Amino acid sequence: MKSKLHGLSSLLLAAACFNCQPHNGQNSEQKIVDKSHLDRDLLAAGPFATEESLYTVAPSIDRDVLPAPPLGQPEVKTDIRGKLYLPKGDGPFPVLVFLHGNHGTCGRVTGAGNPRLDTTVDYTLSGRCPAGMVESPSYLGYEYSAKHLASWGYAVISVNANLGITGRDGYNSSDGGLVYARGALVLKHLIKLRQWSSSGDNLALTNKDLNVKNKFDFTEVGVMGHSRGGEGVRYAYNIYEKAAASSVWKRELPNLKIKGVFEIAPVDFGTGMQPLKVEAVGTAWTVLLGGCDRDVSNFMGANPYARMLAGDDGYAKAIFAVWGANHNFFNTEWQVSDAPHTCIGNQKPLWNTKAEPMGSIAVDEPNALEGVTGSVAQQKFAKALMFAFFKSNVGKQVDPTLLHTFDSQYALPRALDQLAPTSREYLRLKDNVLVAKPGKNNPIKHTEGAITWQTLDDKLRSDLPKLQEYWTAYARDKGYSRLDVTLLPDSFARPALVLEGPRLNAEQTLDIPFTKVTDTEGYWTVDATLARRTGCYAYPETSCVPDFSVSEVDVALVYADGSSSNFVHLTDYIKLENYHSSYFEMAYAEPVANGSESYRLGFSYVPLLFSTARFELTDFALQSSNIKGLRLKFPAGKPVALAVDEIRLVKRADVAH
């Protein structure tokens, strides 16, 4: 642990500084990042032996899950199928529900060690797969986590959503992605589980020796969803919380309490003509994103976090990005990579990319590789993070210190840190004050020295002509008449400030002002939300020079009189690299006229994935508690690329809620 203060000067500064508070038994001015979490083993098995069973309830037409079809279209049935993982013991046990996402529902086995190719959705409507194919068991893809959590005293059910839902869209825009249907299906599984718990009936279970009577605590529930299942479990929470007392949900699930929502690479479609987007207000929420995701590649799962920033519900919200992780391999049954074995920006795939393609065996799955069915690193991340999240939020005996896993004030456990680079954005919506939102407070584009200030919206607009130049060159090279670029009007961008500049000839400082002079007395940290992204629009791409540099910025606090505190090094707190180098992703290509070689290309914005830099106030050795801004010092010889969103002062508080 690095100390920035030495000898006599250290003692003098410590005596004069404000906000000095003890931290884990040490003086906090002697710490930069808390390393007490380094040796935490989040993958170790718990004390409970476990048992398990499949369960099946016959298909039926369920209007609570799917609406009536339009005239002339067939009815679609759903069912209650899944797998239960139960600790051995008296219970009742807290309950976790897992929900997979959209995927093929029928697959072809290609031989031992090779991936199953899930290429059709026949099972979705018919309940059968073609000859030579098997039902794709997406719901078993999180068994590595379900068994682990059961060993820690959680009753886990993993929902099979294949019949009637997976692999199809809704009848119309009211629920086009069937995210509401998925949420309702989760609640239907909980209703059935409650009935079994009350009656002891286990006829739907394949393991008739499993005793389910009074084994489940429905006041302690957590949900996890992947892909469309992620937004699905967020909808499950909102459907229940907003339901009328007379609704089927409140009648059948009285006193249900969902204590946490964990999402993996989710969508954020919403429902209705003007999409209604939902959040997780009033409960803990975390999203795990893969930086090499080429399915939900616009990182839309980060958007609910941004929408919740204005709240004050007291619960922790977090974005945890794993650079190099794809979309599919968090599920062991999704055995072909969605990414074409390369990643955008400075990140390396977390799976074997050197295996041979399967060629003619997998014509419909060009990314299928011989002997490659997943990513151990991605599964370890998901397993560890789900344990940390649920064990810190759900159950009568939670361990709130496990929230440190998502908090960049604490170094990650070594077992995770060595697997892949990560970014963490974290906020507990309590005991803090927003002191600056520089993208909103400083909206006028201008230049200070060699550094340009502009909002993220202005940055996107200024980069669009560069994107057009790329596609014009591409069209000329490939023989297209014209390729016109446009930005989708509903692209969502946080109101961040973007600082950019060429390689500096000399060191330069600039100040980010707070909305007013603020007294820091009683606060523990100043938290700055930061990101780094530099794109290249040269064609061909091989002419781009990769930017692998780190944002080497020094940070100080600005006193009311304009002088500043000691500087600290940003790289001692977080590491900002150009992990993802593209601001735009093509959403559609449509011909301008029939038979024409001219196309209109619609692009959506790819959200920045921010990191929270949490500076303990004592690290600055403050000589006054009245602060009016953040001072950034950029070194000579380095280019400038930094995005800054919210800056908050945060009190030290018990993380329990």
Steps between C-alpha positions, in 0.01 A plus 500: 500500500658821383549794736519847352622663822838443658685602813446829682304660217254215527438570867458874445251451219309236692466736795362778283277304266121492507277192462759264652314188606618153606456238230502127581722572798751705298535870427318550174766748381735201476275322253420562137291197413383270778657157454317317778296311241798365302505149646123454515399168341166556328510162327528275806214258565269567793420280801177342369462169322250537219233308311321578177210415277349586166136608507228510236145637490304428182476771229199728507364824357588758765362850443708635789812417297398540135208705366247363255642478147375723218208367300603209282818415691526184713499495877842457660547292813757541775594262779664488842823307460839539657745366753508541877823501700436469874728502806452205732351617828185625662472837331330721416767612255522827307394453140685588180346481151715477186367581152685439174466715190413467134663213314429210269270242660617199295858393447708244316765307692828495305711257699678474832681819596349704217229765537133417457362712216172661610372617163120467502208610720257220416447414865372849580162455331466124457665358811701267274831506318568363151645152463868494589475801729449544874341772709761760592523505882583868547368488856780262602766745386541664842528177698856591599352791699175333611685213671747741658227722643303198624809397695479840671142447610294632207214318333555563128259439215610538139211567264462329162333766283525312170134421440305794363763768571863429408592560138197706406378858530169629626195561284552876495694784658314472830747224594709452189794344682278294733676653799172551689409138421831385640446698819152356540638148446749552784214595732298196386790275601509669841124447538540130425794474741296663775217254442740208528659648812159541664361157412814290481382380160797379294313321218645737241853413611700218347675438833216368716729479804537876510308659787389850402253576780576832672844515339472843337511851645310727261591811698861448391512465121758589237481475121761460227443531127722481193441688173123540453472314828682792666233750408248223569594472867506880528143489369410225749605735780300791356192293413473389860589833663250694288220242508167577664418324824226310318734371227590134460857586595417654838232238576723203424827648626412699813799661669737414215815710531754507217818620671731507199503501119814374323519527121750358253536678164132600497291675240308818582215486248210614713138443405238698312502733199697760696713243680448494874839434652517367853768516767559329833405777742469382859730199474867419439600477133812400312570438133787287367606599149740331259722746317522266200123447479399495133135412565387779733799691369368848573528439877137603550503317832690798643211737435284412805792601723513844340125542544527412871773754582246762605347267759557469873366156592807414711590188303824433317499513119795374300632436151773237479665468158725207413718588203539210257177325602247420228123469535440127474763338715350608833257215421672162465223378269555783251801335347583714195649847542289795390825692437710404197800418721627858506410796721468872435771711661769400747351175631573135435236223473462289815460177306712286271505673162771284344296182450401389152165611353245221464450583133231309313376340822386842619393693191237690702743575784819643346640587844491136617846368585611142553523417869390848617175511698548791738723716719614389843603857583154638426335230709733576792413868483126432488521242780703728727297813432163330546620361832628840614180674390244261644691426820523874570132574426274195534440290809467540873878477546651725235865603488498866389880508468461295182369818337866605491533272198313759292655807665820632339612636838596136567746300294343199332578155639814369331319196363283729288750774426737255333231375261432818301498879520180646642322833550274574794247778538338503841268722701296453812205734467531637851732720707647689207466836328535572130749787468556505124347367184745665262331397176190691613669777697752580225309445174686753281767350275829684540875449510736554791860485388520192280201327661147516359197490732172372360198304612471137397209593274719759324780245475270253324375766259854612422610141433212421263669673202811290571284189501350613169849540354576141595189364331551718193847349461353155560235556232760616252713193569213248487311646204193646675344813357447665836490415871336768716554498875237607755481478881186339640293770673440287810869435565553555871814679620576605855563876530873462554781745430760386245854638516718438196832627372805401297829391650579791734820699457487608862322400820151653523252536785132579485227528761160335505289730719246381753157662489600692814764511770432192713602418855651149499485461877343163586556347155734209434570497126463709189379269224564585136331304221754466218544319169746482213427435132688602188369395162651483154307569181774430247429264213626234474506420870851360469624859471376576854765515769361323809486715813618285788597788726360557847350828623789623712332793672577659834207620710473768770217684674458873450457719809261794513790743443607322179806323640508122508573204723772244438467309176442125490551264205181373337674173409539424872121471519370377166643405163338662198596340169349514155338162555217572254586735216172561316231759575258369237341171399301438184136423581363468147580541131209579268504567126424858402314377189408160357782355296735775611852450629438785744420430864408692812697374798345553843740507794436490872732635765706244695493625862820574682557257785616720783716426802453663838822646634453526877753738654512508878500864600791440734714394203505868399627618842244781495589835658138620478170318489343746253541371146376645173626257238721223369836585340639268231866506394582340167865405432708620207557254220161329536174549309188592698188285494278506807125499561369632833146450622381547858719610788366430850606539859421181688469434871639191660201288593416151609441310174222296659150613408 
